[in-house]
Amino acid sequence: MPPRQSRPPTVSSLLPPILSLLEPPSPNPYSAHQKALTTTARIASSHPDVATEILFATARELLKLGEAGSGSELGVRMVQILEQADRDVDEKSRASVTQLLALTPAFGPWRKKLADAAIRWTSTHGECPTGDPSLHQYVGELYYKGESDCGVGSAELRTLPIALAPKLFRAYRVPCGVRYDQSNPLTFADHDFVLAEQHLLAAGKRDAAKLLAEMMFEWCEKGKLDPGPYAVRGTLPFLSYRPPNILPALTFLTNFLSLLSSSPSAKHLFTTTLPSQTSYSIADIQLTTCPTLNFLQLALITIQRAPGEGVSGVAARGLDGGVAKEWEALVGRYRRISGVNGVLGQKEVQEVLQQISTNVFLIPPPRGQSDMLQNLMGSLFGGGR
């Protein structure tokens, strides 16, 4: 007799025995977790879609039962199989990830582990090299509006990278222009904001930028703290791209200024309003007593006048230096106003401004200066160092 043909594995045949282990009155999360892993290990390479369905369904039920560690581990394994099978991110796979993230508790390291794994997968199997923008926005909002410590202590928080270097997001130590008393631990809210900031910037979307403005406004205690550093962190990263990502930068800055101007704690900063005399940027310039806020508004307008793609540096500068000369004058003026100890005088901010000079205005970098991006090798979202 010829050998009997084995039936291909299906979700309907493999999943029910696993989920039955989680049924009342005596659910057995450990056994369900182990059975899901062993079952999917046998079929992951030959039937990855079936394996990911089983892992997702089991992870979801475990998380509903409060089994955060086991559920998130299966979620990470699901993402790994998607990556190994070269599955591109789509609506269904993104929804699976976000469902599991929503069910994962805010406390502990589990949500971050799952989010990091998903971002890594979408960075190589999506349209954006920094990860899926919609997923970034979802994760950023979770961190911003959730309450968690994500398993990272305050000492590690002081060295978490923030996103002043677009695409790499691995440049600078917390905080750039935001100074903390090193003797006092950071609050959980500070930590959530740092993590949320990275994802909202990486999203590069208008809605994410608006959410980032709300978060930065809350982070600076609605204007009680100097809003300049927070405005820098929400504006310059978008402008450092080649070409600059104008829409989210404009969205962030206009929303941030609007929130400040309506806050009793910050209304005193605003002195007058001047028309920007442009039809393509902010309608009005909000003059304030904060040099950093004034600089960012003028910088945004100037960057929007930068040479377009394909224009050489020589042609852009022309005989009179072009808009690049105006940019250098603007940066130099506000650097002097800010002073060496001000926000715009900080080394990290100066490096980003130099990057904008090179990428956007085609100004050659100073001689002997090393490539900034080559100095920023490291993990994209590896957590604390």
QUIJOWO-V130761 format. One line per field, one symbol per residue. ss: DSSP state (@ for helix, = for strand, . for the rest). burial: b if it has 9 or more other ideal C-beta (glycine too) atoms within 8 Angstrom, else e. A space follows every 50 residues. Layout:
# QUIJOWO-V130761
ss = ???
burial = ???
This chain:
# QUIJOWO-V130761
ss = ..........@@@@@@@@@@@@......@@@@@@@@@@@@@@@....@@@ @@@@@@@@@@@@@@...@@@@@@@@@@@@@@@@@......@@@@@@@@@@ @@@......@@@@@@@@@@@@@@@........@@@@@@@@@@@@@..... ...@@@@...==.........==..............@@@@@@@@@@@@@ @@@..@@@@@@@@@@@@@@.@@@....@@@@@@@@@@@@......@@@@@ @@@@@@@@@@@.....@@@======........=====..@@@@@@@@@@ @@@.........@@@@@....@@@@@@@@@@@@@@@@@....@@@.@@@@ @@@@@@@@@.............@@@@.........
burial = eeeeeeeeeebeebbeebbebbeeeebebeebbebbbebbeebbeebbeb bbbbbbbbbbbbbebebbebbbbbbbbbbbbbbbbebebeeebbebbbbb bebbbbebebbbbbbbbbbbbbbebbebebbbbbbbbbbbbbbbebebeb ebeeebbbbbbbbbbbebbbbbbbbbbbebeeeeebeeebbbbbbbbbbb bbbbbeebbbbbbbbbbbbbebbeeebbbbbbbbbbbbbbbeebbbebbb bbbbbbbebbbebeebbebbeeeeebeeeeebeebbbbebbbbbbbbbbb bbbbebbeeeeebeebbeeeebbbbbbbebbeebbebbeeebbbbbebbb bbbbbbbbbbbbbeeeeeeeebeeebeeebbebee
